[in-house]
Amino acid sequence: MPHSLAALNSCDRDTFVAALGHLFEDSPWVAAETFGKRPFRNADSLHAALCETVRGAPPERQLALVCAHPDLAGRLARAGGLTPSSAREQSAAGLDRLDPSEAAEIGRLNGAYTARFGFPFVICARLNEKETILAAMRSRAGNTPEAELSTALGEIAKIARLRLNEAIAKEN
């Protein structure tokens, strides 16, 4: 259920985390640590504060945030084990409708990527289609680990922004 920004600015910590904890995949700590930065002028300032919390986190916590993301069209998706948000996002990109050769290619690319970087490939699926995702998986494989971690965190920020748009009620 969407919450108004006014309600989020005045609620208790538990309510704030319950409303926004899902924005960053299985990482409600981001909302919890952003709670004290209230009040927020608008959704942009709230999103900026959430992203500032992530950027200010120790590297191991940033890495854990990236690792909380599931493989695209991976085993968890095939088993129906994605969070509702991830399932909708992967579906929006057509990742739930791959033909066998596309599924095999994404599986191969996921495996190679994780072996190289030690974390799953992350992209804002709702802003992409399966073809652009496959192209990104191929091109980003050549990045340095540091550049790729930074790219993954940037993609996570995009995902969180889209989720935040859904979580905040439009106020007149």
PyMOL commands that set and color helices and strands:
alter all, ss='L'
color gray80, all
select helices_A, chain A and resi 5-10+13-20+29-37+43-55+59-67+75-78+84-92+100-117+125-127+130-140+145-167
alter helices_A, ss='H'
color red, helices_A
deselect
rebuild
show_as cartoon
